[in-house]
Amino acid sequence: MIIDSHCHAGKGDGLTGPWDTNAPLEKYMRRAAAAGITRTVLFAAFHSDYARANREVARIVASRPDRFYGFAFVHAERDRGRISMLMREAIEKHRFTGIKVHRYDARISREICEVARVHSVPVLYDVMGEVWTAELLANEYPDVNFIIPHLGSFADDWRAQLAFLDHLARHPNIYTDTSGVRRFDLLEQAVHRAGPHKVLFGSDGPWLHPAVELSKVRALGLAPIDEGKILSKNFLRLVSRVRFGVYGLPVRRGSPIPALRSSYDPWVERPYQP
């Protein structure tokens, strides 16, 4: 089994670029099938209303429940105070198995982390180069699993990715995925230093070709048991603890640190501004 743990789907409601306009799956599905990818984790494109966007993803997941998993996209700032409600719908009604957060929207909040803790779901958080966040998340929420995609930087920030390897290796609840990683030596280091049990295969489809992304995992030349961890077993382990039927969530409404938002490419990182 091969599970692509990182793929967008559905319409955004912006016109900045593909990331907030449309994530069509037609070509992705053909490419994934040809590459032998059997299941895919879907979450929304950027959107101003993630409740609406998540429902669109839910319809896609429901059309092929044997083929898709769903993660709920949430906005730490705009959805503040209703993360629990959004996740309750996503998990109980749509059977989603994780949370997606992106620093382009806003930095992650305690509210999100505590909802993840209650439901025992992993959080896929794109830190956009702010890899030191992994240290805080790992220590504050040791019972929540965090997937930091792209080795911490889709923008190919070598310094950030190199620094992230330390967090990945030291903290048992910090994971990464292979999507969009262009510096193969760093991907090798991640597997060598942290172990194959800390890395998930992801493509960042539909915009990146899943077969190209999968070839990086094959090129690592791992033993079949270790390659299998990256291709499916690690993801299945992370979502095996999901708690359904949880209500009355004791969640604090912690304020996130707002990110600067403007119409720029979210994969081009900006200098840190507190």
C-alpha positions as CSV (number, residue, x, y, z in Angstrom):
1,M,0.0,0.0,0.0
2,I,1.2,3.5,-0.8
3,I,-0.6,6.5,0.8
4,D,0.0,10.0,-0.4
5,S,-0.4,12.0,2.9
6,H,-0.4,15.5,1.3
7,C,-2.8,16.5,-1.4
8,H,-5.2,19.5,-1.9
9,A,-8.6,19.2,-3.4
10,G,-11.5,21.4,-4.4
11,K,-12.1,25.1,-5.2
12,G,-10.6,28.0,-3.3
13,D,-12.3,31.3,-3.4
14,G,-9.3,33.5,-4.4
15,L,-7.5,34.3,-7.6
16,T,-4.0,34.8,-6.3
17,G,-2.6,31.6,-7.7
18,P,-3.4,27.9,-8.0
19,W,-3.2,27.5,-4.2
20,D,-6.3,29.5,-3.5
21,T,-8.1,29.1,-6.9
22,N,-8.6,25.4,-7.7
23,A,-7.1,22.0,-6.9
24,P,-8.5,19.7,-9.5
25,L,-7.9,16.0,-9.1
26,E,-8.4,14.6,-12.6
27,K,-4.8,14.5,-13.7
28,Y,-3.6,13.7,-10.2
29,M,-5.7,10.6,-10.0
30,R,-4.4,9.3,-13.3
31,R,-0.8,10.0,-12.3
32,A,-1.3,8.5,-8.9
33,A,-2.8,5.3,-10.3
34,A,0.0,4.9,-12.8
35,A,2.5,5.3,-9.9
36,G,0.8,2.7,-7.7
37,I,-0.5,5.1,-5.1
38,T,-3.6,3.5,-3.6
39,R,-4.9,6.1,-1.1
40,T,-4.6,9.8,-0.7
41,V,-5.1,12.3,2.1
42,L,-7.1,15.3,0.9
43,F,-7.6,18.8,2.4
44,A,-8.8,22.1,1.0
45,A,-7.1,24.7,-1.1
46,F,-6.8,28.1,0.7
47,H,-10.2,29.5,1.4
48,S,-11.9,32.4,3.3
49,D,-14.4,29.9,4.8
50,Y,-12.9,26.6,5.7
51,A,-16.2,25.2,7.0
52,R,-17.4,25.5,3.5
53,A,-14.2,24.2,1.9
54,N,-14.0,21.2,4.3
55,R,-17.5,20.2,3.3
56,E,-16.5,20.2,-0.4
57,V,-13.5,18.0,0.5
58,A,-15.9,15.8,2.5
59,R,-18.1,15.2,-0.6
60,I,-15.0,14.1,-2.5
61,V,-13.9,11.8,0.2
62,A,-17.4,10.4,0.6
63,S,-17.5,9.6,-3.2
64,R,-14.5,7.3,-2.8
65,P,-14.1,6.4,0.9
66,D,-11.9,3.4,-0.1
67,R,-9.5,5.8,-1.9
68,F,-9.4,9.0,0.2
69,Y,-8.8,10.2,3.8
70,G,-9.8,13.7,4.8
71,F,-8.0,16.4,7.0
72,A,-9.9,19.5,8.1
73,F,-8.3,22.8,7.2
74,V,-8.7,25.5,9.9
75,H,-7.6,29.1,10.2
76,A,-6.1,29.8,13.7
77,E,-7.2,33.4,13.8
78,R,-10.4,33.6,11.7
79,D,-11.8,30.3,13.2
80,R,-10.8,31.2,16.8
81,G,-13.5,30.0,19.2
82,R,-15.0,27.5,16.8
83,I,-12.2,25.1,16.1
84,S,-13.9,22.5,18.3
85,M,-17.2,22.9,16.4
86,L,-15.4,22.6,13.0
87,M,-13.5,19.5,14.1
88,R,-16.5,17.9,15.7
89,E,-18.3,18.1,12.3
90,A,-15.2,17.0,10.4
91,I,-14.6,14.0,12.6
92,E,-18.1,12.9,13.6
93,K,-19.9,13.6,10.4
94,H,-17.2,13.3,7.7
95,R,-14.9,10.9,9.5
96,F,-11.9,13.1,8.9
97,T,-8.6,11.9,10.6
98,G,-6.5,15.1,11.0
99,I,-6.1,18.8,11.0
100,K,-4.4,21.0,8.5
101,V,-3.0,24.4,9.4
102,H,-0.9,26.8,7.4
103,R,1.2,29.8,8.7
104,Y,0.2,31.7,5.6
105,D,-3.2,32.0,7.2
106,A,-2.1,32.5,10.8
107,R,0.3,30.9,13.2
108,I,-1.0,27.8,15.0
109,S,-2.9,28.3,18.3
110,R,-3.3,26.5,21.6
111,E,-6.9,26.1,20.7
112,I,-6.0,24.0,17.7
113,C,-3.5,21.9,19.6
114,E,-6.0,21.2,22.4
115,V,-8.7,20.1,20.0
116,A,-6.2,17.8,18.4
117,R,-5.3,16.4,21.8
118,V,-9.0,15.7,22.7
119,H,-9.6,13.9,19.4
120,S,-6.2,12.3,19.2
121,V,-5.7,13.5,15.6
122,P,-2.4,14.5,14.0
123,V,-1.8,18.2,13.0
124,L,-0.2,18.9,9.7
125,Y,1.2,22.4,10.2
126,D,3.2,24.2,7.5
127,V,5.5,26.5,9.4
128,M,6.9,28.2,6.3
129,G,10.4,28.2,7.6
130,E,9.7,29.0,11.3
131,V,11.0,25.6,12.3
132,W,11.7,26.7,15.9
133,T,7.9,26.3,16.4
134,A,8.5,22.6,16.4
135,E,10.4,22.9,19.7
136,L,7.5,24.7,21.4
137,L,4.8,22.3,20.0
138,A,6.8,19.2,21.0
139,N,7.3,20.4,24.6
140,E,3.9,22.0,25.2
141,Y,1.9,19.2,23.6
142,P,3.9,16.0,23.9
143,D,0.8,13.9,23.4
144,V,-0.1,15.5,20.1
145,N,1.6,14.4,16.9
146,F,2.7,17.2,14.5
147,I,3.6,16.7,10.9
148,I,5.8,19.6,9.6
149,P,5.7,19.2,5.8
150,H,8.5,19.9,3.3
151,L,11.2,19.5,6.0
152,G,9.9,22.8,7.3
153,S,10.2,24.9,4.1
154,F,8.6,24.4,0.8
155,A,10.5,27.5,-0.4
156,D,13.7,25.4,-0.2
157,D,15.3,27.3,2.7
158,W,18.3,25.2,3.3
159,R,19.0,26.8,6.7
160,A,15.5,26.1,7.9
161,Q,15.4,22.6,6.7
162,L,18.8,21.8,8.2
163,A,17.8,23.3,11.5
164,F,14.6,21.3,11.5
165,L,16.4,18.0,11.4
166,D,17.4,18.5,15.0
167,H,13.8,18.9,16.1
168,L,12.7,15.9,14.0
169,A,15.4,13.7,15.5
170,R,14.9,14.7,19.2
171,H,11.1,14.8,19.6
172,P,9.0,11.7,19.3
173,N,5.9,13.6,18.3
174,I,7.5,15.7,15.5
175,Y,7.2,14.2,12.0
176,T,7.8,15.4,8.4
177,D,6.7,14.6,4.9
178,T,8.7,14.3,1.7
179,S,6.5,16.7,-0.4
180,G,8.3,19.4,-2.3
181,V,11.7,18.6,-0.8
182,R,14.3,19.4,-3.5
183,R,17.5,18.9,-1.6
184,F,17.8,15.1,-1.6
185,D,20.8,15.1,0.7
186,L,18.6,16.7,3.5
187,L,15.9,14.1,2.9
188,E,18.6,11.4,3.3
189,Q,19.8,13.0,6.5
190,A,16.2,13.2,7.9
191,V,15.8,9.4,7.5
192,H,19.3,8.7,8.8
193,R,19.1,11.0,11.8
194,A,15.4,10.7,12.8
195,G,14.7,7.3,11.4
196,P,12.2,6.1,8.7
197,H,9.5,6.0,11.3
198,K,9.4,9.8,11.4
199,V,8.9,10.5,7.7
200,L,5.7,10.3,5.6
201,F,5.4,10.2,1.8
202,G,3.5,13.2,0.5
203,S,3.3,14.8,-2.9
204,D,1.6,18.2,-2.4
205,G,-0.6,17.3,-5.3
206,P,-2.4,18.0,-7.4
207,W,0.2,20.7,-8.4
208,L,3.2,18.4,-8.0
209,H,3.4,15.2,-9.9
210,P,2.9,12.3,-7.4
211,A,5.2,9.9,-9.4
212,V,8.1,12.4,-9.3
213,E,7.6,12.9,-5.5
214,L,7.4,9.1,-5.0
215,S,10.6,8.6,-6.9
216,K,12.5,10.4,-4.1
217,V,11.4,7.8,-1.6
218,R,12.4,5.0,-3.9
219,A,15.8,6.7,-4.5
220,L,16.6,6.5,-0.8
221,G,17.3,2.8,-1.3
222,L,15.8,1.7,2.0
223,A,15.0,-1.8,3.1
224,P,11.5,-2.8,2.2
225,I,10.3,-2.7,5.8
226,D,11.7,0.9,6.2
227,E,10.3,2.1,2.9
228,G,7.0,0.7,3.9
229,K,7.0,2.8,7.0
230,I,7.4,6.0,4.9
231,L,4.9,4.9,2.2
232,S,2.0,4.0,4.5
233,K,2.6,2.5,7.9
234,N,3.6,5.8,9.6
235,F,0.5,7.5,8.4
236,L,-1.7,4.6,9.5
237,R,-0.2,4.6,12.9
238,L,-0.8,8.4,13.4
239,V,-4.4,8.2,12.5
240,S,-5.1,4.9,14.3
241,R,-5.8,6.8,17.6
242,V,-8.6,9.1,16.4
243,R,-11.4,9.4,19.0
244,F,-14.9,9.6,17.8
245,G,-17.9,10.5,19.9
246,V,-16.1,13.2,21.9
247,Y,-18.3,16.2,23.1
248,G,-18.1,19.0,25.6
249,L,-14.5,19.8,24.7
250,P,-12.6,21.7,27.5
251,V,-10.8,23.9,25.1
252,R,-9.1,27.3,25.9
253,R,-9.4,29.9,23.2
254,G,-5.8,30.9,22.9
255,S,-4.9,33.7,20.6
256,P,-2.6,32.9,17.7
257,I,0.2,35.2,16.7
258,P,-1.2,36.8,13.5
259,A,0.7,36.4,10.3
260,L,0.9,39.2,7.8
261,R,-1.5,38.4,5.0
262,S,-1.4,39.9,1.5
263,S,-1.7,38.7,-2.0
264,Y,1.7,37.0,-2.4
265,D,2.8,33.5,-3.1
266,P,2.5,31.6,0.2
267,W,5.5,29.5,-0.6
268,V,7.8,32.5,-0.7
269,E,8.8,33.0,2.8
270,R,9.1,36.5,4.4
271,P,11.4,37.6,7.2
272,Y,10.1,36.8,10.6
273,Q,8.1,39.7,12.1
274,P,6.9,39.3,15.7
